[in-house]
Amino acid sequence: MNNTPIEALIVDLGRVLVDIDVSLLTRDIFKNVSGDTEAQVMQTVMSDPVMLDFDTGVTTPQEFHQKLCERFALTFNYEEFTRLWCGLFSAKPDMDILISELARQYPMTLLSDVDILHWSHVRDTFPIVQKFTNPTLSFQTGYMKPAPECYRIAAENIKTPIEKCLFIDDLPKNVEGARQLGMHSLQFTNAEKLRNDLKNMGIL
């Protein structure tokens, strides 16, 4: 167990700071992809090498659009595709309030598996993102969670030793990845539970 005092927070983006509605993608973009459920359709899409290359910055947005159209027989032009691709995010007002409180006490950074289109949209649309300095983003680093390099880079970007960082993410595998490196970590389910967890840790 890590008993080192916490000096900085590292927070996930999607489903933690902003909501994601993947049903919009299956409805508007990938409606022709085979699968019995929405989850199966998204598993097919997200596990495709085209996605990994884009999330890790190997391909440009234009190349991603072209390859995705070829792979899944899409007919959208680039502008229409971009609008639909970025339309799945929405605000989480309760998290906005909590993060604003935390920002007065701790330096904070982001650690996110995100492509450049999604990041540009979220950064420009949701003011809460401005509370975070020097984010660690997969399309820039080339690494995706739970690769150990992700957590090491994030700690370096917030200029805090790993053992003095608290990582917050909604996925158990990512939380465990941080814990394995000696980082404090919490799994996010909702803002109310996170607030209680932070109080129990003496952070709020």
N, C-alpha and C positions, 0 to 999 in steps of 0.2 A: 504493500500500500504506500502511496506517495504522500508523505506528510509535509513536504516542502511548501511554504507559503506561496500562494498564487500572486503573480505580478502582472500577468497579461492574459487576454482572452483571444482565442482563435475560433472563429465561428463559420459554420457552413452557410451557404447562400440559399439554394433551392429547398423549399419545404421547411426552412427554419426562419430566414429573414423575409422571404417572399413566398407566396403560395404558387403551386404549379398545378395546372389542370391538363393532364395529358389527354383527356378525352377530346379536347379541342384539336389535338394533332391527329388522333385517329379519325375524327369526324371530318376534318377539313383537308388534311394532307394525305394520310395513309389509309383512306377508306377502301382502297383496292387491294391492300395487303391482306393475305389470307391469315385467318386465326379465329378460333371460336370465341375468344374473349378479347377485351381491350388489352389486358395484360399480355396475352400471347402475341398480339400484333406489335406492341411496344417492345417486347422481348426480341422479336425478329428484327425490328428496326435498330434498337439500341446495341444489339450484339454484332451488327454488321461492321466489317472493317472500315467502311466509309465513315461511320460515326466516330470510331476510335481515332482515325486520322484527323478528323476535324476537331475533336475535343482536345487533342494533343498538339494542335497547331501545325500539323504536317501539310494540310491543304488550306487554300484560301477559301473565303466564302463563295466566290464564283465557281471554283473547282468543286466545292462541296455540293452546290446546287446542281451542277451539271452531272456529277456522279450519282447523286441521289435520284435525279430524274431518270437516268439510264437504268439504275438498279431496280427502282420500283415503278417504272413506267409513269412518272409524273409529267404533267403537261404545263405546269405553272411557269411563267416567266420569272426572272430573278426578283423583280420588285414585289410581285404578288407572293412569291414564296417567302421572301424575307418578312413580309407583313404577317403572314400566317405562322411562320416559324417562331416569331417573337411574341405571338399573341396569347401565350399560355400562362403568363405571369399575372399575379394580382397582389395587392398590398395586404399586410398583416398588421393592422393598427395596434393590437395588443403587444406585438413584438417591437413596434416602433417606440412605444412608451418605455418598455423595459430596456431596450438598447440605449435610449437617451439617458436613462438613469445610470446604467453601467458605464457609459462613456465619460461621465463625470468622475469616475473612480479609477478606471483602468484604461491603459492603451489597448486597442483592439485591432485585429486584422481579420481578413477573410481567408478561408481555404476552400476552394471550390473547384469541382470538375465542371467546367463551363467552356463553351465555345465563344469565339469573338463576337458573333452576332448577338447571342443572348446576353453576354456581358455588356456590350455597348448599349443595348436596350435597357437593361436593368439599371445600369449606372446613370443613364440619362432620365429615367422615369421615376425611380424611387429614391427620394432624398435621404432616407436612412442609410443608404450605402455610403454616403459621404462621411459617416462617422468612423469608417474603417480606413486605416492607412496602409499603404504598401501591400495590397492584396496578393495572395499566392493563387494563381489561376492556371488550370491545366493547359490551356492553349498557349500559355507563355512558357511554362516550365517543361512541358512534355511528359509530365508524370500525373497519374491519377490515383486517388485514394483507393486502397489503403497502402500504397507504396511508401516505404519509410522515408524516401526522399521528400515527399510532400510535407510531412510534419517538420522535418529538419529545416527545409527552406522557409516554411511559415514562421518557425521560431526565430530564424535568422532575420527574417523581414521585420519582425516586431522587436528585434534586438533583446531577446529574453531567452535564458536557458530553457531547454525543453522541459525540465522537471518543474519549472516555475510557471508553465503555461497551462491554461485550461482550454480544452478543445470541446466544442459542442456541435453535434451532428445528429441527424435523424436515423442514420443507418448503423445498426450494431457492428458490422464489419469495420466501418470507419472509426467508430469509437474504440473498438478493440485494437485497431492498428495504432492509434495514438497511445493507448495504455501500454502496449507492448514496448514502446520506446521510453516509457517512464513519464509520460505526460498525464496530468489530470485530465479526466474526460467525463462527459455526461451525454447520455442519449436524449435527444429532444423529442417530445411528443406534442406538447403545447406550451403556450407562454405561461399559463398558471402553474403547471408542474415545474417548469424551468425556474420560475421565480422561487418556488418552495425549495427546490434542490439547491439553489444558490444561497438562500437564507440558511439552510442546514449546513452549508459549507462556510458560513460566516462572511459571504461576499456581499450580501445585501442586508 
